[in-house]
Amino acid sequence: MSSVPASEAKRIANRLRRAQGQLGAVLSMVEEERDCRDIVMQLAAVSSALDRAGFAIIAAAMKDCMRDETGETSDVELADLEKLFLSLA
């Protein structure tokens, strides 16, 4: 399996750092016994940030899989892309 290109890796790492900060805030909120609705909203934000990072990683991998040996993007049918994506889910 190929690695994530450096430009994408930096973007993904930034997303994960934000999620890490948000998770730290959730932990503080729990320890401070804050309102459960506020905690759940922050937790949803963390979950969403992690999902976006995961999808960015999958998208980068799919883009790489679509290249042929010459580095050109191959003609891949939409159905094939859907099947590849679903195999990762």
Phi, psi and chi 1 to 4 in degrees:
 res  aa     phi    psi   chi1   chi2   chi3   chi4
   1 MET       -  138.1 -178.4  176.3 -143.5      -
   2 SER   -82.3  163.0   62.6      -      -      -
   3 SER   -88.9  167.3   63.0      -      -      -
   4 VAL   -77.3  133.4  175.7      -      -      -
   5 PRO   -56.4  148.6  -19.9   28.7      -      -
   6 ALA   -54.9  -41.0      -      -      -      -
   7 SER   -64.0  -38.8   60.4      -      -      -
   8 GLU   -73.8  -38.9  -67.2  -65.2  -44.8      -
   9 ALA   -60.4  -39.1      -      -      -      -
  10 LYS   -64.5  -44.3 -175.1  174.8 -179.5  176.6
  11 ARG   -62.7  -43.3 -123.2  175.8   18.9   96.7
  12 ILE   -66.5  -42.6  -67.3  166.0      -      -
  13 ALA   -60.6  -39.1      -      -      -      -
  14 ASN   -63.7  -41.6  -74.4  -22.9      -      -
  15 ARG   -60.5  -43.9  -77.5 -177.6 -169.0  -97.6
  16 LEU   -67.6  -35.7  -68.5  171.7      -      -
  17 ARG   -64.4  -41.0  -79.9 -170.8 -160.2   86.6
  18 ARG   -62.5  -42.8  -83.9 -164.8  -58.4  -86.9
  19 ALA   -63.1  -38.5      -      -      -      -
  20 GLN   -62.3  -42.6 -175.4  178.2   32.2      -
  21 GLY   -64.3  -42.1      -      -      -      -
  22 GLN   -64.0  -39.0  -71.0  172.5  -43.6      -
  23 LEU   -65.9  -38.6 -174.5   56.3      -      -
  24 GLY   -60.7  -39.4      -      -      -      -
  25 ALA   -65.0  -39.4      -      -      -      -
  26 VAL   -63.0  -44.1  169.6      -      -      -
  27 LEU   -59.0  -44.9 -138.7   88.7      -      -
  28 SER   -61.4  -42.4  -65.7      -      -      -
  29 MET   -61.4  -41.0  -67.9  170.9   77.4      -
  30 VAL   -64.4  -46.7  169.1      -      -      -
  31 GLU   -63.7  -30.8  -68.2  170.0  -13.3      -
  32 GLU   -85.9    0.8  -65.1  166.5    4.2      -
  33 GLU    55.5   44.7  -61.7  179.5    6.8      -
  34 ARG   -72.2  168.8  -60.7  -96.3  -57.9  -90.3
  35 ASP   -56.9  134.5 -175.3   75.3      -      -
  36 CYS   -62.5  -31.8   64.6      -      -      -
  37 ARG   -63.9  -40.8  -71.6  173.8  -71.5 -132.0
  38 ASP   -64.8  -40.6  -65.4  -23.7      -      -
  39 ILE   -63.9  -46.1  -66.0  170.1      -      -
  40 VAL   -62.9  -39.3  169.9      -      -      -
  41 MET   -63.2  -42.9  -74.7 -179.3   64.3      -
  42 GLN   -66.6  -39.6  -87.8  -61.6  102.9      -
  43 LEU   -64.2  -37.9 -158.9   51.3      -      -
  44 ALA   -63.1  -38.2      -      -      -      -
  45 ALA   -64.5  -40.5      -      -      -      -
  46 VAL   -63.0  -46.6  172.7      -      -      -
  47 SER   -59.8  -43.8  179.5      -      -      -
  48 SER   -63.0  -42.1  178.4      -      -      -
  49 ALA   -63.2  -40.4      -      -      -      -
  50 LEU   -66.8  -40.9  -69.3  174.6      -      -
  51 ASP   -60.2  -45.0  -73.3  -15.6      -      -
  52 ARG   -63.0  -38.7  -74.2 -168.6  -52.2  -91.1
  53 ALA   -64.9  -42.9      -      -      -      -
  54 GLY   -62.5  -43.1      -      -      -      -
  55 PHE   -65.5  -34.9  -70.1  137.0      -      -
  56 ALA   -65.1  -38.9      -      -      -      -
  57 ILE   -65.9  -44.5  -69.2  168.1      -      -
  58 ILE   -62.9  -43.5  -69.3  168.7      -      -
  59 ALA   -61.5  -41.9      -      -      -      -
  60 ALA   -64.1  -41.0      -      -      -      -
  61 ALA   -66.6  -40.5      -      -      -      -
  62 MET   -65.6  -40.3  -72.5  177.0   69.0      -
  63 LYS   -61.0  -41.3 -173.1 -167.5  -72.1 -175.3
  64 ASP   -66.7  -39.1 -170.1   54.7      -      -
  65 CYS   -64.7  -26.7  -74.8      -      -      -
  66 MET   -79.2  -10.6  -70.2  172.9   43.1      -
  67 ARG   -82.9  140.7  -63.2 -173.5 -160.1  -72.6
  68 ASP   -89.9 -174.8   62.7   17.8      -      -
  69 GLU   -62.2  -24.4  -65.3   80.1   34.7      -
  70 THR   -85.7   -5.6   64.9      -      -      -
  71 GLY    93.0   -3.7      -      -      -      -
  72 GLU   -82.7  149.0  -64.9  -66.9  -42.7      -
  73 THR   -73.3  127.6  -57.4      -      -      -
  74 SER   -83.3  161.0   62.2      -      -      -
  75 ASP   -80.2  109.2  -67.4  -32.5      -      -
  76 VAL  -116.6  130.8  178.7      -      -      -
  77 GLU   -72.0  150.0  -64.9  -65.5  -39.0      -
  78 LEU   -56.1  -40.7 -178.0   58.4      -      -
  79 ALA   -61.1  -38.0      -      -      -      -
  80 ASP   -66.2  -40.3  -67.0  -25.5      -      -
  81 LEU   -63.9  -43.1  -76.0  176.6      -      -
  82 GLU   -60.6  -43.4  -74.6  179.9   22.4      -
  83 LYS   -63.2  -42.8 -175.5  176.8  177.3 -178.5
  84 LEU   -63.2  -46.5  179.6   59.5      -      -
  85 PHE   -61.0  -46.7 -179.3   77.5      -      -
  86 LEU   -64.6  -28.0  -71.0  173.4      -      -
  87 SER   -68.7  -23.0   73.0      -      -      -
  88 LEU   -89.4  -15.6  -61.8  171.3      -      -
  89 ALA   -80.7      -      -      -      -      -
